[in-house]
Structure formats: structure tokens, C-alpha cells
């Protein structure tokens, strides 16, 4: 039986002369690219260049929407009023749609970034605000969210298509949440270990939690963070090992307009 899995990464996060990660190399590996929308990272030229690279390689594009937090790289939770958060999401998707059209591609999905992603996994108020923002722009956009999190069912109930993702380079708690980046061992760096974990996820549907227990996760996309020092090596190892196990790497959406 042919098994398929998407590999995604957070790209377009450079700003002016400051470079974040190796977007060109990652675009040769991933099947979907979560592109910064300017609120946590990315400037218009960097974002446009990344979109052009994605279009040239047939990589699907998603809006990586965030809290307005450049200094904190979007990794600080913010108490944003629901109507303001909805407007922020609409604004960011719209900006990326314009740049994507200029680059010859389109925005197919939305993946919230950092603290916003973790907050809406369980916070119903902010989750509904984000869902409302996506629906206001295009109810056909897919919401990418944490496998097993309540946000997935809330989005489905609101009529949004969803895709569940797992993280190759992050440790999990026994309850299925991501270990806080403030805690030791939260971020994984060994390409072989990371690849082995993702092969087990794709073929058995389980991932080992930080305490050694096994979590059952239904995920159809795997994230390798583009800002990790070993990002390219990890993404390469994950793709190579999955392919060797008969897993086809493909996006959950169509890349072309």
C-alpha cells in the first residue's frame, strides 16, 4: 500500500540583511512551505523571493500567521482581543496572497506560528478568532494544526478543512503537547534520531514522549523547523528514511494555481 506524508518547514523568515536558515536548500526537500507573513519575521522582498523559489519547485505554500511580535520572533503568548486577532489573520493572509500571485503561486493553507500555534491548540477563544479570520478570506484554505489538539475539531465544525501535523525536531509531553522551549531537551538536533522517530510515526502512528511513553498520533504532515542549525541535515535524513520505507513525500494540497 502506498503511504504518503507531507514534509513542511517555516521559511521566508529573514529580514533585510539578516538571514534565517537556508530556504533554498529546504525548498529542495520539503513538499509544503510555511511562509512568514511579516508579523514575526520576514520582509516583503525575502518573502517574495521565497515564494518564487517555492513556485519554481512545485512546493505548496501556506501562510505562517503570527502574533505581532518581531522582537520575540512570535514565541511569546499575547492576550489579543478576538476581533483584533481575526483582523491580524486576515491581514497576513491577504499580504501573502498578493505576493504569492506575483510569484506565480497561491496560498493553499494556513499554519499559525509559535506561541499563537500553541495557544490556539487548546484556547477556544483565540482558536475561534483564528478560524474566523481564515474563513473570512477563503473557507477553502486548510488549517494546519497540532495532531490530537482540540483546535482540529473546532475548525472542522466551523467548516474548515484541516491537516494534523507532527514535529520532527521537538519533544512531546505524555499528553501530546510540545515540550516548552524553555525546558531542556525540547528541541532535538540529531538527524538520525529525528528520522527514526518520523519513520515510526509514518509507519506505526506512534511517537515517543519525553518520559519514554508512546503517543498515538494521526498526522499527515511533518514539520522540520527551518531555523534549526541542523535543519537541512534533519529534513534530508527524514525524507531519505521515509522514502526508503516506501513513504511517498507529497503535499496535502495542490501547489499550482
Buried (B, 14 or more C-beta within 10 A) or exposed (E): EEEBBBBBBBBBBBBEEEEBBBBEBBBBBBBBBBBBBBBBBBBEEBBBBBBBBBBEBEBBBBBBBBBBBBEBBBBEBBEBEBEEBBBBBBBBBBBBBEBBEEBEBBBBBBBBBBBBBBBBBEBEEBBBBBBBBBBBBBEEBBBBBBBBBBBBEBBEEBEBBBBBBBBBBBBBBEEBBBBEEEEEEBBBEBBEBBBBBBBBBBBEBBBBBBEEEEBEBEBBBBBBBBEBEBBBBBBBBBBEBBEEBEBEBBBBBEBEE
